[in-house]
Amino acid sequence: MTIMMGISLTGRRVLMVGGGAVTARRLPRFLDEGAEVVVVAPALAAATRELILRHDLEWIPREARADDVQGAWMVHTATGDRRADDEVAGECERRRVLCVNASDGAHGTARMTAQTRSGDVVVGAMSHDGVDPGRAAAVRDAVGAQLRDGRLPLRARRAGGPGRVDLVGGGPGPADLLTVRGRRLLAEADVVVADRLGPTDVLRELEGGVEVIDVGKRPGRHTMPQEQINALLVALAREGKRVVRLKGGDAFVYGRGGEEVAACLAAGIPVEVVPGLTSAVSVPQAAGIPVTHRGTSAGLHVVNGQAEVSPSTLAALADETVTTVVLMGVAALPRLVAAAREAGAPDERPVAIVERGHTPEQRTTRTTLGRVLADAAAAGVRNPAVIVVGEVARVGLLLAEPALTGDATS
């Protein structure tokens, strides 16, 4: 009968007998766990030598002796000589030291698992009878894929641990554009504090019992003021909960993520920020618009349409080599057009308005600065939308328009 268990080797002596390819392959696992590794081998493979030098490990350049086992918590033997490995394993048995015997078909008192990790959860796989590393690796990879997709239950079941907040940038909306780390943190969450935009479909995949709090802001209506959101994140974390603040796009691009991080740090709450695909880049991309393009646009200026037009925005609008991307700017479109004209931008300057990017309802209105107000009104343009002003919005820049997208073009 084999029992699989986790063993802490941090700060503990691990003796590796043999300096070949197997030692080179497994040595990093022991180092990652903080073990104090000593290598005994008359010669070293190049990869093993590099690891020893890089980590300043002790190398004893000779054959192993019985006394080498003394003081070790674990021994790994892979000399390539079955008899020598069995002798090391036998000495470990006499001294009651755990031993991994890597010879083909051999077993020591311990075995290495095919291992994968997700956050603080470690999953190992091995064969119960016999050695079948290929099968164990295949099982590990299958489990690892589901862990990365957030499809396995990762929530802590034992209460009492410290709470924390993770700000997750969810990207433009599709769940498969959410980062691997973001999916894993959602699978670990006790509470998700969610915005209106972003990968809201992923909320339906959360484990039962996960609390979801909607704090999404809509034009002219805020479900919860920002100060209350900050206080909510702190209060939930102080209850010992793992809190994910799920945002659309990137948390640090007009997402007020900096304010939330500052509130957590001021309260002594551990906080991490996971980047996401910002709509300033990903939504134009969905319509076939590169925000920079060699020979067309060498710079990018991103602006909040709700803010006053700044001198830097005026300069960007006037510069034909700069792309200006306006977020939350539908209501401010008349003011932006007036500012662009005042700055000297020509009426022929291309403009694209991409509504509901990366959704089945995506629509793009292609127009110019001189016609955009009339075309936007005729099309009934509404938020959420991203406005692109610049030569990169010109029809046919990359390919003929019908080949790019099924979007509408004005």
C-alpha positions in Angstrom: 0.0 0.0 0.0 1.3 3.4 -1.0 0.3 6.6 0.9 0.7 9.9 -0.9 1.6 12.7 1.5 3.2 16.1 1.4 6.6 16.5 3.1 8.2 19.8 4.0 11.8 19.9 3.0 12.4 23.6 3.6 15.8 24.1 5.3 16.4 20.3 5.5 19.2 18.3 4.0 18.5 16.3 0.8 21.3 14.1 -0.5 21.3 13.5 -4.3 23.5 10.6 -5.3 24.5 10.7 -9.0 25.2 13.7 -11.3 23.4 12.7 -14.5 20.3 13.8 -16.4 17.8 12.5 -13.9 19.5 14.5 -11.1 19.5 17.6 -13.3 15.8 17.1 -14.0 14.7 16.6 -10.4 17.1 18.9 -8.6 15.1 22.1 -9.3 12.0 20.6 -7.5 14.0 20.2 -4.3 15.5 23.7 -4.7 12.0 25.2 -5.2 11.0 23.7 -1.9 13.9 25.3 -0.1 15.8 22.1 0.6 19.5 22.2 1.4 20.8 19.9 -1.4 24.1 18.1 -1.4 25.2 16.2 -4.5 27.5 13.2 -4.3 28.8 12.0 -7.7 32.3 11.3 -9.3 31.2 13.2 -12.4 28.5 15.7 -13.4 26.4 16.2 -16.5 26.6 19.7 -17.9 23.1 20.6 -16.8 23.8 19.3 -13.3 27.0 21.2 -13.1 25.3 24.4 -14.2 22.6 24.0 -11.4 25.3 23.4 -8.8 27.2 26.5 -9.8 24.2 28.7 -10.1 22.8 27.8 -6.7 26.2 27.4 -5.0 25.5 23.8 -3.9 27.8 21.5 -2.2 29.3 18.8 -4.5 31.2 15.8 -3.2 33.2 14.5 -6.2 33.3 10.7 -5.5 31.2 7.6 -5.2 28.6 7.6 -2.4 29.5 6.1 1.0 27.2 4.7 3.7 27.9 7.6 6.1 26.8 10.2 3.5 23.2 9.3 4.4 23.7 10.4 8.0 21.8 13.6 8.7 19.7 13.6 5.5 16.0 13.9 5.7 15.6 12.4 2.2 17.9 10.8 -0.3 17.5 10.6 -4.1 19.7 8.1 -5.9 20.1 8.1 -9.7 23.6 6.8 -10.5 22.6 4.8 -13.6 23.9 1.7 -11.9 21.1 -0.4 -10.4 23.4 -2.2 -7.9 24.8 1.1 -6.6 21.3 2.7 -6.3 20.0 -0.4 -4.4 22.9 -0.2 -2.0 22.1 3.5 -1.3 18.4 2.6 -0.8 19.3 -0.3 1.5 21.4 2.0 3.7 18.6 4.5 3.9 16.3 1.6 5.0 18.6 0.7 7.8 18.9 4.3 8.9 15.2 5.0 8.5 15.7 7.8 5.9 13.2 8.3 3.1 14.8 7.4 -0.2 13.7 7.8 -3.9 15.4 5.2 -6.0 15.3 6.3 -9.6 16.6 3.1 -11.2 14.3 1.6 -13.8 11.7 -0.7 -12.1 13.0 0.1 -8.7 11.2 1.5 -5.7 12.6 3.2 -2.7 10.6 4.2 0.4 9.5 7.4 -1.3 8.5 8.2 -4.9 8.3 11.4 -6.9 4.9 12.5 -8.1 4.0 14.2 -11.4 3.1 17.5 -9.8 1.1 20.6 -10.7 0.3 23.7 -8.7 -2.4 26.3 -8.6 -1.9 29.0 -5.9 -1.3 27.2 -2.7 -2.9 24.0 -3.9 -0.5 21.2 -5.0 -1.8 18.2 -6.9 0.4 15.1 -7.4 -0.2 12.0 -9.5 1.6 8.6 -9.6 0.9 5.0 -10.3 -0.1 2.8 -7.3 1.4 -0.4 -8.8 4.6 -0.2 -10.8 6.3 2.8 -12.3 4.4 4.6 -15.2 5.7 8.2 -15.3 4.1 8.8 -18.7 0.6 8.1 -17.4 1.2 10.1 -14.2 2.3 13.1 -16.3 -0.8 12.8 -18.5 -3.1 12.8 -15.5 -1.2 15.8 -14.0 -1.5 17.8 -17.3 -5.2 17.1 -17.5 -5.8 18.2 -13.9 -3.5 21.2 -14.4 -5.5 22.4 -17.4 -8.7 22.3 -15.4 -7.0 24.2 -12.5 -5.8 26.9 -14.9 -9.3 27.2 -16.4 -10.7 27.6 -12.9 -13.0 24.6 -13.3 -12.0 22.7 -10.1 -13.0 23.7 -6.6 -10.2 25.7 -5.1 -12.0 27.6 -2.4 -10.6 27.1 1.1 -13.0 25.1 3.3 -11.3 25.8 6.7 -12.1 29.3 7.9 -9.8 31.4 10.0 -7.1 32.2 7.6 -6.2 35.8 6.7 -8.4 37.7 4.3 -7.1 39.4 1.2 -8.2 41.3 -1.9 -7.3 40.5 -5.5 -8.1 43.1 -8.2 -8.6 41.1 -11.4 -8.7 42.9 -14.7 -11.2 40.8 -16.7 -10.5 42.1 -20.1 -13.1 43.1 -22.7 -15.7 40.4 -21.9 -15.1 36.9 -23.3 -14.1 34.5 -20.5 -11.3 33.1 -22.6 -9.6 36.5 -22.7 -9.4 36.5 -18.9 -5.9 35.6 -17.7 -5.0 32.2 -16.2 -4.2 33.9 -12.9 -7.5 35.7 -12.9 -9.5 32.4 -13.4 -7.5 30.7 -10.6 -8.2 33.6 -8.2 -11.9 33.5 -9.1 -12.0 29.8 -8.3 -10.4 30.5 -4.9 -12.7 33.4 -4.0 -15.3 33.5 -1.2 -16.7 36.8 -2.5 -16.6 38.5 -5.9 -17.3 42.2 -6.1 -18.1 42.7 -9.8 -18.5 45.5 -12.3 -21.1 45.7 -15.0 -18.6 45.2 -17.9 -16.0 42.5 -18.3 -16.3 38.7 -18.2 -19.7 38.5 -16.3 -20.5 35.1 -17.9 -17.8 33.6 -15.8 -19.8 34.4 -12.6 -22.2 31.7 -13.5 -19.4 29.1 -13.3 -18.5 30.0 -9.7 -18.8 27.3 -7.1 -22.1 27.4 -5.2 -21.9 29.5 -2.0 -19.6 32.1 -3.6 -21.2 35.5 -2.8 -21.4 37.9 -5.8 -21.9 41.6 -5.1 -22.8 43.8 -8.1 -21.3 47.3 -7.8 -21.4 48.1 -11.5 -21.6 51.7 -12.6 -23.9 52.8 -15.4 -24.1 56.1 -17.2 -25.8 58.5 -14.8 -26.3 55.8 -12.1 -23.8 54.4 -9.7 -25.0 51.3 -7.7 -22.4 52.1 -5.0 -20.1 55.1 -4.6 -16.4 54.4 -4.9 -15.7 55.2 -1.2 -18.3 52.6 -0.2 -16.7 50.0 -2.6 -13.3 50.7 -1.0 -14.8 50.2 2.5 -16.6 47.1 1.4 -13.4 45.4 0.2 -11.7 46.2 3.4 -14.6 45.0 5.6 -14.9 41.7 3.7 -11.2 41.0 3.9 -11.2 41.7 7.6 -13.8 38.9 8.0 -11.1 36.5 6.7 -12.6 36.2 3.2 -10.8 35.9 -0.1 -12.2 38.8 -2.1 -11.9 39.2 -5.9 -12.7 42.6 -7.3 -13.6 41.7 -10.8 -13.3 44.6 -13.3 -13.7 45.1 -17.0 -10.6 45.8 -19.0 -7.6 46.6 -16.8 -8.0 47.7 -13.2 -5.4 50.5 -13.6 -6.9 52.0 -16.8 -9.8 54.2 -15.7 -10.9 51.4 -13.4 -10.1 53.2 -10.1 -8.0 50.3 -9.2 -5.3 52.5 -7.7 -7.9 54.0 -5.2 -8.9 50.5 -4.1 -5.3 49.3 -3.7 -4.5 52.4 -1.6 -7.6 51.7 0.6 -6.5 48.1 1.2 -2.9 49.1 1.9 -4.0 51.8 4.3 -6.1 49.2 6.2 -3.2 46.6 6.3 -5.1 44.3 3.9 -2.9 42.1 1.6 -3.8 43.0 -2.0 -2.6 41.9 -5.5 -3.4 43.3 -8.9 -3.9 41.0 -11.9 -3.6 42.9 -15.3 -6.3 42.5 -17.9 -6.6 43.4 -21.6 -7.6 47.1 -21.6 -10.5 48.0 -23.9 -8.4 50.9 -25.2 -6.5 48.4 -27.2 -8.6 45.2 -27.3 -11.9 46.8 -28.5 -10.3 48.5 -31.6 -8.5 45.3 -32.3 -11.8 43.4 -32.4 -12.8 45.8 -35.2 -9.5 45.2 -37.1 -8.0 48.5 -35.9 -4.4 48.5 -34.7 -3.9 51.4 -32.3 -0.3 51.8 -33.7 0.8 50.9 -37.2 4.2 51.4 -38.8 4.1 54.3 -41.2 0.7 55.4 -40.0 0.7 55.9 -36.2 3.7 56.0 -33.9 1.9 56.9 -30.7 -1.2 56.3 -28.6 -3.1 58.8 -26.4 -5.8 57.4 -24.2 -8.3 59.7 -22.7 -11.4 59.6 -20.4 -14.2 61.2 -22.4 -15.9 62.4 -19.2 -12.9 64.6 -18.3 -12.2 68.1 -19.6 -10.2 68.2 -22.8 -6.6 68.7 -21.7 -3.7 70.4 -23.7 -2.1 67.0 -24.2 -5.4 65.7 -25.7 -5.6 68.7 -28.0 -2.0 68.0 -29.2 -2.8 64.4 -29.8 -5.9 65.1 -31.8 -4.0 67.6 -34.0 -1.1 65.2 -34.6 -1.7 62.9 -37.6 0.9 60.4 -36.3 -0.9 59.8 -33.0 -4.0 57.7 -32.3 -6.4 59.1 -29.8 -8.6 56.5 -28.1 -11.5 57.8 -26.1 -13.2 55.7 -23.4 -16.6 56.6 -22.0 -16.9 59.3 -24.6 -20.2 58.9 -26.4 -22.0 61.7 -24.5 -18.9 63.9 -24.8 -18.6 63.4 -28.6 -19.7 67.0 -29.6 -17.2 68.5 -27.1 -14.4 66.3 -28.4 -15.1 67.1 -32.1 -15.2 70.9 -31.3 -11.9 70.5 -29.5 -10.2 68.6 -32.3 -11.3 71.2 -34.9 -10.1 74.0 -32.6 -6.7 72.2 -32.4 -6.5 72.1 -36.2 -7.4 68.5 -36.9 -8.9 68.2 -40.5 -12.5 67.2 -41.1 -11.1 64.2 -43.1 -9.4 62.7 -40.1 -10.8 59.1 -39.8 -12.9 58.2 -36.8 -14.3 54.8 -35.7 -16.8 54.1 -33.0 -16.7 50.5 -31.8 -19.8 49.5 -29.7 -20.0 46.5 -27.4 -16.6 45.2 -28.6 -15.9 41.5 -28.3 -19.6 40.6 -28.0 -22.0 39.2 -30.5 -23.6 42.7 -30.7 -20.4 44.4 -31.7 -20.9 47.2 -34.3 -18.4 49.6 -35.8 -19.3 53.0 -37.3 -16.5 54.2 -39.6 -16.7 57.9 -40.4 -14.6 61.1 -40.3 -14.3 64.0 -37.9 -16.5 66.2 -40.1 -19.3 63.6 -40.3 -19.0 61.8 -37.0 -21.8 63.7 -35.1 -24.4 63.1 -37.9 -23.3 59.5 -38.5 -23.3 58.7 -34.8 -26.8 60.1 -34.4 -28.1 58.3 -37.5 -26.6 55.0 -36.2 -27.9 55.5 -32.7 -24.5 55.0 -31.1 -24.7 54.1 -27.4 -22.3 53.1 -24.6 -20.3 51.0 -24.0 -18.2 52.2 -26.9 -14.6 53.1 -27.7 -13.9 56.0 -30.0 -10.8 55.9 -32.2 -9.5 59.1 -33.8 -6.6 58.8 -36.2 -5.4 57.4 -39.5 -5.5 53.8 -38.1 -9.3 54.1 -38.3 -9.2 54.5 -42.0 -11.3 52.0 -44.0 -9.1 49.4 -45.7 -5.9 50.1 -43.7 -5.2 46.4 -43.3 -7.6 44.6 -45.6 -10.8 45.3 -47.5 -13.5 46.1 -45.0 -15.7 43.1 -45.6 -12.8 40.7 -45.0 -12.1 42.3 -41.6 -15.5 42.1 -39.8 -19.2 42.0 -40.3 -19.5 45.3 -38.5 -21.6 48.1 -40.0 -19.7 51.0 -41.6 -21.0 54.5 -42.1 
